[in-house]
């Protein structure tokens, strides 16, 4: 059990005291019996913050340390048990420690896109706490109507059948889920059971209509099925560097969300340079960390019934996404104070299960954290409007997208003009190394040795020759373990001519 120091924003929520979006439970040694009434109420209302280890009047008594893991396991197990919470929902309890070494369990519960019940009882949230509306037909009916209007991912298509889905995508989804949990429950389910357990099949209790949903079609549907349901659906990926009026590279993506994610990640990997750095003794790809979050958010927060096409555009010093959105607030998002709000909770939950999205809200915070290292000192922008925008700074040289022959010609000319006394064989290896540095700047000798398949000792020698010729330079970031080789400004000018 790893406990973090209590962050300022969480401490601020505690000091506000209980209210319509904040609930305290003691849970000293075990989970309170009514915890899932609060979780159900938050899901059915506007979401909220659940704290265990705090009395009703805001006194932090803490949770006994030896009991924390059992309580967390109880929350996670019951949240995924349809007998306890239906539809199920994946929650992420966190453990914090305050200045008095008291342990607090915190659970953020977002607004759900469906009507949830706990042991057959439907709760909503009001100023007085959790309110059972199970026997009130009008309130239950209004709750179903509100959910249906807000979350278009739940739109039912009664004529959509299991035959309209791709069998191979179920196999893929299970494999991805197994990578997250070797005992994942999907592994024992049929395709239809998987669809029902993830909220992709639902019943409208107001009209009696039931069937697979828009989210089901987007995740598992055959391409023709998706186009029949959403004729305007597409994500337009563009590179605009040389030809800023049109594009240098393009991929128009119209397929399911699982493969759309793969194609957009491949597009980012192809056109944006990477920077590797060490964290907790492990080398990580900053590009992958950042754009994994950005691309997942493009799908999770998009309003699909609006014909506005989603966009992923790479320019010289930034990449940005655009998608139509149901705004929850306006303006730039501050990761220190914002409350995450799911636009497509069912899709978000599915992406979380297959390891392609983190806990709701952590994606924005991770992107802020790693962008400052990716491009030293720069931060991303997330702008909440009718069209949601993510603007991500990228290393300038990562955006060089010109004809490969042009790069090779410029590099060959630079090497032959600047490196004296080298054999043709050595010059050929210098050219290969220099192109690798252009394509993937900011790395060190071991990385380039593996990339061009040349021993490290030889690469060290070639690096020295390129530095002596003023073709590359070493740049060390102020962040620990970050820094590597980049081409010089003089060579950049030659390539960009």
N, C-alpha and C positions, 0 to 999 in steps of 0.2 A: 504494500500500500504506500503510494507516494503522495505526500501532502505538500501543497504549495503554500507560500505565504499569502495571506488574504489580500487580494488586489484592491486598489482604491475604489474601483467602480462597484465591486461586490460589497465592500464595507459601507459604501454610500446607500446601497439598497437596503441593507440591514438596518441602518439608522433611520430610514424612513418609517419602519414599522409595518405591521400587517396592513394590507389593503386589498383592493380588487385584483392586483397583479402580484402580490407578495403574500406568502403563507409560511408560518413557522410551525414546526413540530418538534417535540422534545426528542424522541427516539434515542434515549440515553443508551440502551443496550439492545434494542430491537426496533423494527419498523412499526410505527403506529398503525393500528388497524384501519384508520380512515385516510391514510396517505393517498390511496388510489382514488378516493372520492375527489381529492384536490387535483390530482393529475387529470382525471376525467373532466373536471370542471374547467381547468385551464385549456385543455384541448378543445372543448366545446365553446369556449369564450374567446378571449383575445390573447391567450397565452399567459404565462406568468413565471414567477421565480419561487421555487420550493426550497426551504432551508430546514435541514434536520440538525438538531442539537441546540435549538433556540426555543425558549418558552414563549407563550402567547404575548407576554408583555415585553419581549425583546431582550431578555437576559440570555446571554450565551453560556449555557451550561456544558455544551460540548457532547460529543458522542464518545463512549469508551473505545479506546484505540483498538483493543482486541476484537471489538464487535463490528468495526467499520466494514471489513470486507464481506462479512455475512450479510450486512444490511444492503450493501451495494449489489451483491449477487441476487438478493431478494427482489430489489427494484427491477433489475435487468430481466430476471427470469419471469416475473409477473407481467412486466410490460410487453413481453413477447408471448404471453399465454392468453389465447382468446377466451378462456374461461374466466380470466380475471379482468382483462381489458380488451374490448372488442370495438372496432378493429385494433389490432396490436399496434404498438408504436415503439420505435427504437430510441431509448433515452441514454444520456451520457452523464451519470453522476460524477461529480468532482469533489475532491477533499481539500479543504483549506484549513490553515491553522492561524488563529489570531495572535495578538501580542501576548496573551496570557496562556499560550500553548494549548488552547481549547480547539478540538477538532470539529469542523463543521462539514456536513455533506450538502452540496449545492446541486440542484437539478433545474436546468432551464427547460421549461415545457412550452413549445411553440403552439400557436393556434393550429388545430388540426383541420384538414380539409373535409373530414367526414364527421358524422355524429357518433361520438364514442359513448360506450356504457361500461360500467364496472359491475360485474356480477348481475347483469340485467337492469341496472339502475342508471338513469341518465341524470347527470349533474351539470349545472352551469355555475358561473361565478358571479357573485354580487358583492356589495360592500360589506355584507355581514358574513361572508365566507362562501361555503359550498352549499348550493340549493338544489334539492332533488325535485326534478320536474317530471318524473316518469309518469305520474298519473294525470298530468295536465296536458290534454290533447292539443290545445291551442299553442302552448309554448313549445311542445315537441315539434309540431308541424311548422311553426315559424323558424325553429332552429334548422330543420332540414331545408327549408326554402332559402334561408340565408347562406348556408353552406353551398347549396347548388348555384346560387348567383355569384358567389365570390370566387369559387375555385372551378375554373372551366376544365381542369384536368379530370374532374369527376363526371363530365358529361357522358351519359350512357348511350351506347349504340346497340340497340337490342338485336340487330341483324348481324352484328359482328360475331363470328364464330371462331372456335379454336383452330379451324383450318385456315384462317386468315393470318395466322402467326407463323413465324419461321421456327422450325424445330431446332435448327442449329443454334439459334440465339438462346434457347433454354439451356442447351448444353454449355454454351459459353458463360451464361449467367451463373450456373452452378459451379463451374470451374473457378470463376472469379470469387464467388462467395466462399468456396473451399479455401482459397488462399488467405482469406481473412479469419476463418474459423474451420478447422478440420472436421468439426462435428456440426457444421451448419445445418439447421433443420431442413433447408431446401433440398438437401441431398437425398432425403427419404420421401420427398413429395412427388406426386405426379405433376405434369405441366399445369393442369387445371387447379390442383391444390395450391401450387405456387402462386398462380394468378390471384386466387381468392385470398390467400394469406397476406399478400402484399397490398391488398385494397384495390386491385386492378379489375375486380368484378364486384359490383355493388347493386343494391336494391334501393329504389326511391320509395320510401314508405309513404310519401304523399300521393303518388300516382300509381304505385304498384309495379312500375316499370323496373326491369332488372336486366343486367347484361354487362359486357365488358366495356371499359371506359376509354376515353381519349388517351389517357396515360398508357393504358395497355397497348393501344395501337401504336403509339409513338415509341414504346420500348421494344415491343416484339413483332410489330406488324411488318408484313411484306411491303416493299416499296410502293407497289401499285395501290395497295390498300390505304397507305398513308396519304398518297397523292389524291385518292378519291375523297378522303375525309377532309383534307386540308390542301386544296390545289395550290395555294400560294406558299406553302411551307418550304423554306430553304434556309441554309446558312451560307453566306457568300464570304469566302476567305480570299483576301487580296494582299499582294505585296505591291506597294507604291513607293519606289525609290528613284529609279531612272525615269520611268514614265509616270509622272505624278498625275497626269490627266486620266490615264486609263489604268494600266497595271503591268507589272513585270512577271507576275506569277498569279495563278488563280485556281481555286477549287470550289465548285458549286456543290454543296452537300445537301442531298434531299433524302437521305436514308434514315433508318432507325437511330435512336439516341445512343445505343451501345457502339455502333460502328461510326456514327457521327463524331463521337468523342475520339475514337482512334484516328480518324482522318484529320481532325483539327489538331490533335497532338502531333501527328506526323508533319503537318504543315508548319507548325511552330518549330519543331526540331529541324526541319529542312532550312528554314529561313531566319532563325534567331540563334545566335551563338550561345554557347553554354559557358558557365563558370562553375567549377567544382570547388568545394571548400569542405573543411572538416568540422564536424559537430559531434561531440561525445565520442571521439575516436573513429568516426565513420565519415567517409567522403560522400558528399551529396551533390546532386545536380540542382543548382538554383533554378535554371530554366524549367526543369520538370516540376519542381515544387510549386513554382509560381503559376505556370500555365495550366497545371493540373487543376488548380483552384479556379482560375479564371474561366476555363472552358466548362468545368462542371457548373459554375454559377450561371453561365450563359444558358444552360438548359434548365436549371432548377428554378430560375426566377423569370423565365420568359412567359409572356401571355401568348399562347399558341393560336388562339382563335382570331387574333388580329393579323391581317395580311402583311404587316410591315416585316420585311425580311431581316433576320439576324445577320450581323456583320462581324467579321474578325479581320482587322486591317493592320498590316505591319508597315511602318514607315522607318525613316532613317534612325530616329532616336526614341521611338515609342511604338507600342502596339496597343490597339484599343478594340473593344467590343461594344456593340450596340444591340439592344433588343427591346421590343415593346414590353411594357411593364405596367402593373397596377401599383402605383407608388404608395408607399406607406410612410408619409413624410416627404419632404422636398429638400434638395440641395446635396452638398457633399457629405458623405458618411464619415463620421469620426469614430475610428475603431475603439477608442477608449470609453465612449459613452453610449454607443448605439445599441439598440435591442434588436436582435435578428428577427426577421419576419419572413416566414416561408411563403413563396408565391405558388409553389407546386409541392406541397408537403409529401404527397405519395411518391412523386418522382425523386424528391430529395431523399426520402427514406430508402428507396430502391438503390440509388447511387451510393448511399452510405453502406448498404449491405454488401455491395460488390467492391468496396474500397476505392471508389472514385470521387468521394466527397467526404469531408471531415464533419465533425459536429457542427450543427448550424451556427453560423457566426464566426467559427474559428478560421474559415477560409479567408475572410477579409483580414483578420488579425495576422495570419500567417503571411499573406501577401505583403502587408506593410512591413513585417519583420524582415523578410528575405529580400524585398526590393531594395532596402537600404544597403544591403551587401552586394546585390547584383549590379546596381549602378550606384556607386558610393554616395550616400547622403540624400539620394532622391527617393521620393515616396509616390505611391500610386494614388489615383483619384477614383473614387466610386461615387457617381453622381446619380441620385435618385430623382428621376422625373418620369414623365410618360414614356420617354425613351431612356432606359437605364444605360449608363455608360461606365465602362471600366477603362481607365487609361494607365498603362503600365510602362514605365521607363525601361529601355533596353540599352545595352552598350552600343554606341554609334557604329562601330565596325561590324557588329553582328548583322547589320542590315545591308551589307554589300551583296546585292543580287544582280550580277551582270553575267553575260555569256561566259561559260567556263573557259572557252578558248581565249577570251579577252584577259581573264585573270592570269591564265598560264603564260600568255604572251608577255604581259606586263612584268610578271615575276621572273620569267626567264631572262628578259632584257635587263632587269634590275640586278639579278645575280651575276650575269656575265659582265655587266658593266662595273660592278662594285667589288666582286670577289676575284682577287688576283692569285695566280699561281696554283689554281686547283685543276685537277684532272676533270675530264668530261663526266666520269662516273661520280665524283664527289659533287660536281655542280648539279647533276641530276637529283642527288639526294637532298642537296640544299634547296632545290626548287620544291621537292615534295614536302620537306619540312616547313618551308615558308608558306606554302598553300594551306597546310594543316593549321598553322598559326592564324592565317587569315580567316579560315572557316571556323575555328574554335579558339578564339583568343583567350588569354587570361589563365592558361594552364602551364604546368611545369614539365620538366624533362620526362618523368615516368609516363605521363599521359601521352605525350607526343611520340615517345618510343613505341608504345603499344599501338598508337593510331597508324603510324607509317611502317610498323614492323621492322624497326632498326634497333640494335642494342643501345641501352642507355648511355654507355660510355661514348659510343659514336655520336649519339645525339648531343651530348654535352660538348663535344668538339665542334659539331656543326653549329650549335647555338653560339659558341664563341666566335666563329667565323662570321655569322650573320650580325652579331652585335658589333664586331670590329668594323664591319662594312656599313654600319649605321642603317641597317634594314629592320632590325628589331630592337626592342628595349624591354627591360624588366620593370614592371610597375607593381609596387607593393601597397595594398590597401591598408588603412588603419585598422580594419577588422582583423582578428586573429586568423591565421591559417589561410588568408586570402591573398592572392597576388600571383602574377605569372607573366608570360611573354606576350607582347603586342607588337604590331608593326609600327614603324615610326611615322610621323606626320608626313615626312617627305615621300615615303612609299605610298601612303594613302592617296596623296595628290596624284601620283602617277596612275594608280589603279582607277581612280574616279574620273580621269580625263575623258 
